[in-house]
Amino acid sequence: MEIVAYAVFADERPLLQQEFDRVFAGRHRLRCLELFLNRDTAPTAAGYEVVLSSVNDTLDAEVLRALAAGGTRMIAQRGTGYNNIDLAAARDLGLAVARVSFYSPYSVAEFAWALALAVGRRIVRASHRTREFDFRLDGLLGRDLHGRTAGVIGTGKIGTAFARIAHGFGMRLLGWDVAPNPECRELGLTYVSREELFAASDLISLHVPLLPDTYHLVDAEAFRLMKDDALLINTSRGGLVDTDALLETLRAGRLGGVGLDVYEEEAGVFFLDKSLEVMTDERLARLMTFSNVLVTSHQAYYTREAVSQIAETTVRNIDDYFAGRTSDNTLVPRPVPHHP
């Protein structure tokens, strides 16, 4: 059987193909497309029982209906997040859905720190200057991390890895989560309210999923509570941050730096080459004008280790589907056939 994968990057393709060959040994073939899956491209999935999606594909009720009508019966999401999939519609249509519930937490945690150091020490500005042979230090003054306070929003696997690195820098640790993590407490992390964390932290890093309760978790009130020179890092989901409130805060000359690997309206922009087009997203364009803001293209997870783990789990999810098995990765199980 041939299986189709959407939004496959050049670096990802050989790792995914390698895992297909190792597990399926020719029983199933892989077709990789660069297309994003949405209402315009859904017809290309006709005839494919299994579809591999990415977090920036659009799998709303309309797209899912088109997939089901074309013969699709299983969606394997190559990522942890699944807020782009209408699970209720998938269940109603009899579509099985699985995701990758775990991959290297170090990939994202380390990248979050790369962003923090880049904006905190003005590295991007310095790089732009030195390329023009401007070696002045004016405007490049940073601050030590040692002895300052790191606020970790979400202390799951990634948040814990981030906290361990912060501990290595000699930082005081504050955390917020619905369920405290004993590993973080062993590091000396103190759990506090969100309000206290926003007010007391010099560096705030977001590591929670995007849910109705976490949408715009960092809103105007949160920015009002933050220190004027605080650093804000988001490598989780764009919708956690109210972009309009962030822009207002930056226009007021507040925040020491912002590192964003995600953006709430990134679909249709991130992962694509827009360099020859007019950027019609005025909020994103405005963010790019601030010298203390660094935006990257949802690449925090993008390490060989993490992508290999994602490929391995995705292939295992497909194998489970054909075998009628479920696992911790199953979001919507395969419907049980009814016999008269």
N, C-alpha and C positions, 0 to 999 in steps of 0.2 A: 504494500500500500504506500502511496505517496502522501506525505504530510507537508503542509505549507507553513512557513514561518514568516511573519511580517516584521518590518523595521529591524532587519538584521544588519548590524554594522560589519565593516570589513574585518575588523579584529576579532569579532565574535564568531564569524562564520566557520573558520577552521576548527575552533574549539567545540562548537555545536555539532559539526559534521563528525568530528573524531569520536564524540560520545555516542552519536547515532550508530556509527560503524561498530563500535565496541560492544554495545548492548544488543543491537538488532541484527547485526551481521547480514545485512541485505534483506531482512524480512520487511523492513520499512525504509523507504527512501525519503530524503529531505530535499525540499525545494525552498530556497531562501530568497526572499524579496526585500528590496529596500523600501517598498511602499509602506506607508502607515495604514492601518486598518481603520476605516471609517465608512460613513454612508456612501461615499463615492466609490470606494475600492472594494466594498463588501462583495459585489458580484464576482470578483476574481477568486473568491473562496469556494465557488460552486463546485460540487463534486468532491470536496475534501472533508472527510469525516472528522479529522483532527486539525485544529488551527492553533498555531503558536503565536501568542500576542505579546506586546510590550506595554509598559506602563503608560506610554503616550498614545496608544491606540484608543479610539473611541468605541466602546462596546456598550452603547445605550440600548434601549428597548428596540429602536428602529433597526439598528445594525444587527442585533441578535436575531430579530425576526428574519432578516435577509439571510443570515448565516444558516439558520434552521431550515428555511425554505430551500436553500441550496444543498442541503444534505449534511451540514456540519452537526456533529453530536458531542464534541468535546473541545473545550478551550483550555489550553495550557498557558498560563501567564508566566512570562519569564521575568519575574520580579516579585517582591514582597508585597507591595501595595496593590490594592485592587479597587480603589475608589472610582476607577474608570469603567468598571463593569457593573451593570445592573443585575445583581444576583437574583433579585425577585423575578425579573423577566426571564433570566436564564432557567430558573427552576420551573416556571410556568411553561416554558418551551421545551423542557426535557433535555436541556443542555448541561452536561457535566462541566464543572469548572474546577481547576486546581491552580495553585500558585507555588512559588518558592518561598517557604516560610522562614528559611534561614540561609544566609551565606556569610562569608567573612565579615564580621563586624569591624575588623581593623581597617578595611578598605575605606569605609565611610568616616570612621573616627579619625583616622590619620589625615584624611583630606580636610575634615573640619578644622583640624589644627593647622594644616597648610594655609587655609583661608585666614584663620585667626592671626597667624604670624605675618602673612602677606599684608593684611590691612593694618595690623597693629604696628608693624615696623616700616610701613610705607614702601614695601618692596617693589610694587608695580610702578609707582611713581618714580622710584629710583632707577628702575630698569629703563623706563622711557627716557629719562634724562641722560643716562650714560650712553645710550645708543646715539644720542646727539652730541656726545662728548662734553656734556654738562655734568661736572663732578662736584657741584656745590652741595652742601648739606642743608641749606635753608629749607624748612618745610618738611624735613624728614625725621624730626624728633619723635621717637617712640617712647614706650615705657616698658620697664621690666614686668615680666609675668610673675616672677617669684614674689611671694608674699601678698599677692592680690587674690581676689575672690572669683572663682569660676562657678557659674550657675548652670546646672545641667537639668534641662527640661526633658524628662523621660529617661529613666535609668534601667532600660532593658539592656540587651547585649551590646548595642552600639553605644548607648549612653554610658555604660559601665566602662567600655574600652576608652571612651573619651575621658572619663573621670580618672582612670589609671594614668593616662598621660599627663593630665593636669596635676595629679599627685606627684608625678615625677618632676614637674616644674616647681614644686614647692608651693602650690597654691592652696588656699582655703577652699573647701568644697561645700556648696549648697546644692540641694536637689529638690525636685518636685516630681511626684508621680502618684498615681492612684494606689500603687502597691509598692512600698519601700523594698529595696533590694539589699539583703544582708551583705553582699559583696561590696557594695558601695559604702555601707556603714563601716565595714572593716577598714576602708581607706580613710575614714574620718569624716565622711560626708554627712552633713546634717540636713534632714528633711525639714522644709519650711513651706509656708504658703507661697503661692505664685507671686502674690503682691510683695512679700518680703524678699523673695528671690530677685524679682525685677529691681527692687530698690537698692539692694545690698551688693549686687554682683558687678564686677568690672568687666566680665566676659560672660555672655549668655549664649549657650548653644542648644539648638532644638533637636530632639531625638524622639518625638512622639509621632504616631500615625495620624493621618488626616481623617477625622471622624466628625460627625455633627457637633460634638462637644468641644472639639479642638479647632474648628474652623475659626480663623482670625483670633487665635489664642493670644497673639501679640497684636493688640489693638491700640487705639489712641490712649486709653488709660494706662496700658502697660508701658508705652513710650513715655508718658508723663512721669511715671514712677522711676524710670531708668536714670542713671547718672548721665551727666552731659557728655562724658568721655567714654561711656560704655561701648564695648564691642558686641555686635550681634551677628551670630553665625547660624545659617539655616542650610542644612544638608538633608533635610527630611522631606517635606512637602511644601510647595509654594503657598498653599492656602492657609498655612498656619500663621502667616504674616499678612496683616492688612496693608496692602501696598500704598494706598492713599494716605493712611496714617504715617507710614514710614516716610513718604515723600514730604509730608508736612513737617515732620521732625527734622529731617535733613535740611529743609529750607530754613528752619529756625536756627541752623548752625549747631545742632546737637548731634551727639554720637561720635565716638572716636573713630569708628570704622564699621562697615557692614560687609559681610561675605555671604553671598547668596549662590548656592549651587542649584537652587530651584526657584521657580517663580509661578505665581498663581495662575497666570495666563500663558504658560509656556507651550501648551499644545498648539501645534501648527507653526511654532517658531524654533524651539529647541530641537536639536539633532538635524537641522536643515541649514543650508547655505543661503542666508538672506543678504549677503554682502552687496549684491547688485540690485537690490530692491529698496524702495523707500520703506522705512520702519514705521508702520501705521499704528503700532502700539505705543501711544504717547507716554504711558507710564513707564514702560521699559526703557524707552529712549531717554526719558528724563532721569531715570536711575543712573544711566550710563554717564551722565554729565557730572556726577559728583566724584571728585578725586579720591574720596575715602570709601567708595563703594566698589567692590569687585564682584562681578557676575560671571559665573562659569556655567557650562551647559549640561547640568545634571550628570556629571561625570564622577561623583564621589565614589560610587560603587565600582568604577571601571578599572579594576585590576585583573591581572591574569588569574589570580587565585579566586577572586569572587566570581568572575564570568565563567570559569571552569566549574565552580560549584553550582552556579545557576544552570548551566548546561546539563550537568549530571542529574540534578534534581528534576529538571524538566523532562528529561528522558525517562527517569523513574516514574514520574507522574503519568506519562503516556503508557508505559508498561503496566502500571496499576489499573489504568482505565480499561485496557484490553483484557486484563485478568479479572476485572470486576472487583478490584480491591479499593479500599479507601485508606487514607493516612492523615497525618496532621496537616498535610498540604491541601486536602480536599475542602473546597468551599461549597460546591454543590455536587453531591454524589450522582453517579450514573443511575438513571431511573431503572427500577427493577421491572422487567417485562411481566406483564399480566397474561396468564394463560387461561383460556376459557375452561 
